[in-house]
Amino acid sequence: MSNKKGNLFPFVIIVIVLGMGIYKEFDFENFKFEKPALAIVYILTFLMSVFFLVKNFKENK
């Protein structure tokens, strides 16, 4: 039996850091990102990390 809980920890950290980065980059007064290209990279990486996090969570159940 292998313990796969260690595989989830890096994705949790990545999701938290990217979520904070996306939040800080968003301008709520104008509803735009300050740096759109960087925001796209952040959002894509955030979504991929959430996907792998959910996928690993479902496999461990």
DSSP file (Angstrom, degrees, kcal/mol; ACC not computed):
  #  RESIDUE AA STRUCTURE BP1 BP2  ACC     N-H-->O    O-->H-N    N-H-->O    O-->H-N    TCO  KAPPA ALPHA  PHI   PSI    X-CA   Y-CA   Z-CA
    1    1 A M              0   0    0      0, 0.0     2,-0.3     0, 0.0     0, 0.0   0.000 360.0 360.0 360.0 125.3    0.0    0.0    0.0
    2    2 A S        -     0   0    0      2,-0.0     2,-0.7     0, 0.0     0, 0.0  -0.766 360.0-128.9-102.1 147.9    1.5    3.3   -1.0
    3    3 A N        +     0   0    0     -2,-0.3     3,-0.4     1,-0.1     4,-0.1  -0.844  26.1 176.2 -95.6 112.5    0.8    6.6    0.7
    4    4 A K    >>  +     0   0    0     -2,-0.7     3,-0.9     1,-0.2     4,-0.5   0.302  54.8  97.6-100.9   8.9   -0.2    9.2   -1.9
    5    5 A K  H >> S+     0   0    0      1,-0.2     3,-0.9     2,-0.2     4,-0.9   0.813  76.5  63.3 -66.7 -28.3   -1.0   12.1    0.5
    6    6 A G  H 34 S+     0   0    0     -3,-0.4    -1,-0.2     1,-0.2    -2,-0.1   0.757  94.7  61.3 -66.4 -24.4    2.4   13.5   -0.1
    7    7 A N  H <> S+     0   0    0     -3,-0.9     4,-0.5     1,-0.2    -1,-0.2   0.743 100.5  53.8 -73.7 -23.3    1.5   14.0   -3.8
    8    8 A L  H <X S+     0   0    0     -3,-0.9     4,-2.0    -4,-0.5     3,-0.3   0.793  91.4  73.4 -81.9 -28.6   -1.3   16.4   -3.0
    9    9 A F  H  X S+     0   0    0     -4,-0.9     4,-2.1     1,-0.2     5,-0.2   0.890  94.3  49.4 -58.8 -46.4    0.7   18.8   -0.8
   10   10 A P  H  > S+     0   0    0      0, 0.0     4,-2.4     0, 0.0    -1,-0.2   0.887 111.4  50.9 -61.5 -36.0    2.6   20.6   -3.6
   11   11 A F  H  X S+     0   0    0     -4,-0.5     4,-2.5    -3,-0.3    -2,-0.2   0.868 107.9  52.4 -69.2 -35.3   -0.6   21.1   -5.6
   12   12 A V  H  X S+     0   0    0     -4,-2.0     4,-2.2     2,-0.2    -1,-0.2   0.928 111.6  46.3 -64.0 -44.3   -2.3   22.6   -2.5
   13   13 A I  H  X S+     0   0    0     -4,-2.1     4,-2.5     2,-0.2     5,-0.2   0.915 112.9  49.8 -63.7 -43.4    0.6   25.1   -2.1
   14   14 A I  H  X S+     0   0    0     -4,-2.4     4,-2.6     1,-0.2     5,-0.3   0.911 110.9  49.4 -62.2 -43.2    0.6   25.9   -5.9
   15   15 A V  H  X S+     0   0    0     -4,-2.5     4,-2.3     2,-0.2    -1,-0.2   0.907 112.5  47.6 -64.2 -42.2   -3.2   26.6   -5.8
   16   16 A I  H  X S+     0   0    0     -4,-2.2     4,-2.1     2,-0.2    -2,-0.2   0.940 114.8  45.1 -64.3 -47.5   -2.9   28.8   -2.8
   17   17 A V  H  X S+     0   0    0     -4,-2.5     4,-2.1     1,-0.2    -2,-0.2   0.919 116.3  45.1 -65.1 -44.4    0.0   30.9   -4.2
   18   18 A L  H  X S+     0   0    0     -4,-2.6     4,-2.8    -5,-0.2     5,-0.2   0.876 110.5  54.6 -68.9 -36.6   -1.5   31.2   -7.6
   19   19 A G  H  X S+     0   0    0     -4,-2.3     4,-2.1    -5,-0.3    -1,-0.2   0.916 110.5  45.9 -61.7 -42.7   -4.9   32.1   -6.2
   20   20 A M  H  X S+     0   0    0     -4,-2.1     4,-2.2     2,-0.2    -2,-0.2   0.889 112.6  51.6 -66.6 -38.4   -3.3   34.9   -4.2
   21   21 A G  H  X S+     0   0    0     -4,-2.1     4,-1.8     2,-0.2    -2,-0.2   0.904 110.3  47.5 -64.6 -42.1   -1.4   36.0   -7.3
   22   22 A I  H  X S+     0   0    0     -4,-2.8     4,-1.1     1,-0.2    -1,-0.2   0.911 111.9  51.0 -64.8 -41.9   -4.5   36.2   -9.4
   23   23 A Y  H  < S+     0   0    0     -4,-2.1     3,-0.3    -5,-0.2    -2,-0.2   0.893 111.5  47.1 -62.5 -40.5   -6.4   38.1   -6.7
   24   24 A K  H  < S+     0   0    0     -4,-2.2    -1,-0.2     1,-0.2    -2,-0.2   0.820 110.1  52.8 -72.4 -30.3   -3.5   40.6   -6.4
   25   25 A E  H  < S+     0   0    0     -4,-1.8     9,-2.2    -5,-0.2     2,-0.4   0.700  90.5  93.4 -77.0 -19.8   -3.3   41.1  -10.2
   26   26 A F  E  <  -A   33   0A   0     -4,-1.1     2,-0.8    -3,-0.3     7,-0.2  -0.607  66.9-147.1 -83.4 131.1   -7.0   41.9  -10.6
   27   27 A D  E  >> -A   32   0A   0      5,-3.3     4,-1.5    -2,-0.4     5,-1.2  -0.860   9.6-168.5 -96.0 109.1   -8.1   45.5  -10.6
   28   28 A F  T  45S+     0   0    0     -2,-0.8    -1,-0.1     1,-0.2     5,-0.1   0.688  81.5  60.3 -75.8 -18.4  -11.6   45.5   -9.0
   29   29 A E  T  45S+     0   0    0      1,-0.2    -1,-0.2     3,-0.1    -2,-0.0   0.903 122.3  21.6 -73.2 -40.8  -12.3   49.2   -9.9
   30   30 A N  T  45S-     0   0    0      2,-0.2    -2,-0.2    -3,-0.2    -1,-0.2   0.480  99.5-127.7-104.2  -6.0  -11.9   48.5  -13.7
   31   31 A F  T  <5S+     0   0    0     -4,-1.5     2,-0.3     1,-0.2    -3,-0.2   0.909  71.5 113.3  55.0  46.2  -12.6   44.8  -13.6
   32   32 A K  E   <S-A   27   0A   0     -5,-1.2    -5,-3.3    -7,-0.1     2,-0.3  -0.940  70.5-108.5-138.6 160.2   -9.4   44.1  -15.6
   33   33 A F  E     -A   26   0A   0     -2,-0.3    -7,-0.2    -7,-0.2     4,-0.1  -0.696  19.1-137.8 -87.1 144.8   -6.0   42.5  -15.0
   34   34 A E  S    S+     0   0    0     -9,-2.2    -1,-0.1    -2,-0.3    -8,-0.1   0.900 101.6  23.8 -68.3 -40.7   -3.0   44.8  -14.6
   35   35 A K  S  > S-     0   0    0    -10,-0.2     4,-2.1     1,-0.1    -1,-0.3  -0.871  73.6-172.3-125.8  95.4   -0.9   42.4  -16.8
   36   36 A P  H  > S+     0   0    0      0, 0.0     4,-2.0     0, 0.0     5,-0.1   0.852  82.8  52.2 -61.5 -37.6   -3.2   40.3  -19.0
   37   37 A A  H  > S+     0   0    0      1,-0.2     4,-1.7     2,-0.2     5,-0.1   0.917 111.8  46.1 -66.1 -42.2   -0.5   38.0  -20.3
   38   38 A L  H  > S+     0   0    0      1,-0.2     4,-2.5     2,-0.2    -1,-0.2   0.869 109.9  55.3 -66.9 -36.0    0.7   37.1  -16.8
   39   39 A A  H  X S+     0   0    0     -4,-2.1     4,-2.8     2,-0.2    -1,-0.2   0.877 104.9  53.0 -64.3 -38.5   -2.9   36.6  -15.7
   40   40 A I  H  X S+     0   0    0     -4,-2.0     4,-2.5     2,-0.2     5,-0.2   0.924 110.5  46.7 -63.2 -44.1   -3.5   34.1  -18.5
   41   41 A V  H  X S+     0   0    0     -4,-1.7     4,-2.3     2,-0.2     5,-0.2   0.923 113.6  48.9 -63.2 -44.7   -0.4   32.1  -17.4
   42   42 A Y  H  X S+     0   0    0     -4,-2.5     4,-2.5     1,-0.2    -2,-0.2   0.925 113.2  46.7 -59.8 -46.2   -1.5   32.2  -13.7
   43   43 A I  H  X S+     0   0    0     -4,-2.8     4,-2.7     2,-0.2    -2,-0.2   0.907 112.3  48.9 -67.8 -41.9   -5.1   31.2  -14.5
   44   44 A L  H  X S+     0   0    0     -4,-2.5     4,-2.2     2,-0.2    -1,-0.2   0.926 114.9  44.7 -62.9 -44.4   -4.0   28.3  -16.8
   45   45 A T  H  X S+     0   0    0     -4,-2.3     4,-2.3    -5,-0.2    -2,-0.2   0.889 112.8  52.4 -66.7 -38.6   -1.6   27.0  -14.2
   46   46 A F  H  X S+     0   0    0     -4,-2.5     4,-2.4    -5,-0.2    -2,-0.2   0.931 111.0  46.7 -61.1 -47.1   -4.2   27.5  -11.4
   47   47 A L  H  X S+     0   0    0     -4,-2.7     4,-2.3     1,-0.2    -2,-0.2   0.887 112.1  50.0 -65.3 -39.7   -6.8   25.5  -13.4
   48   48 A M  H  X S+     0   0    0     -4,-2.2     4,-2.4     2,-0.2    -1,-0.2   0.906 111.4  49.2 -65.1 -40.3   -4.4   22.7  -14.2
   49   49 A S  H  X S+     0   0    0     -4,-2.3     4,-2.2     2,-0.2    -2,-0.2   0.901 111.3  48.7 -65.8 -41.4   -3.3   22.4  -10.5
   50   50 A V  H  X S+     0   0    0     -4,-2.4     4,-2.6     2,-0.2     5,-0.2   0.904 110.5  52.7 -64.5 -40.0   -6.9   22.3   -9.3
   51   51 A F  H  X S+     0   0    0     -4,-2.3     4,-2.6     1,-0.2    -2,-0.2   0.941 112.1  43.8 -59.8 -48.7   -7.7   19.6  -11.9
   52   52 A F  H  X S+     0   0    0     -4,-2.4     4,-2.5     1,-0.2     5,-0.2   0.858 112.7  53.6 -66.7 -33.8   -4.8   17.4  -10.7
   53   53 A L  H  X S+     0   0    0     -4,-2.2     4,-2.0     2,-0.2    -2,-0.2   0.932 113.0  42.0 -64.8 -46.7   -5.7   18.1   -7.1
   54   54 A V  H  X S+     0   0    0     -4,-2.6     4,-2.4     2,-0.2    -2,-0.2   0.900 114.0  52.7 -67.6 -41.0   -9.3   16.9   -7.7
   55   55 A K  H  X S+     0   0    0     -4,-2.6     4,-1.9    -5,-0.2    -2,-0.2   0.928 112.7  43.5 -61.4 -46.3   -8.2   14.0   -9.8
   56   56 A N  H  X S+     0   0    0     -4,-2.5     4,-1.6     1,-0.2    -1,-0.2   0.854 112.0  54.2 -68.1 -34.2   -5.8   12.8   -7.1
   57   57 A F  H  X S+     0   0    0     -4,-2.0     4,-0.7    -5,-0.2    -2,-0.2   0.906 109.8  47.0 -66.4 -40.7   -8.4   13.4   -4.4
   58   58 A K  H >< S+     0   0    0     -4,-2.4     3,-0.5     1,-0.2    -2,-0.2   0.872 110.8  52.3 -68.2 -36.9  -10.9   11.2   -6.2
   59   59 A E  H 3< S+     0   0    0     -4,-1.9    -1,-0.2     1,-0.2    -2,-0.2   0.826 106.4  53.7 -68.0 -31.6   -8.4    8.4   -6.8
   60   60 A N  H 3<        0   0    0     -4,-1.6    -1,-0.2     1,-0.2    -2,-0.2   0.672 360.0 360.0 -79.0 -16.2   -7.5    8.3   -3.2
   61   61 A K    <<        0   0    0     -4,-0.7    -1,-0.2    -3,-0.5    -2,-0.1   0.490 360.0 360.0 -75.0 360.0  -11.1    7.8   -2.0
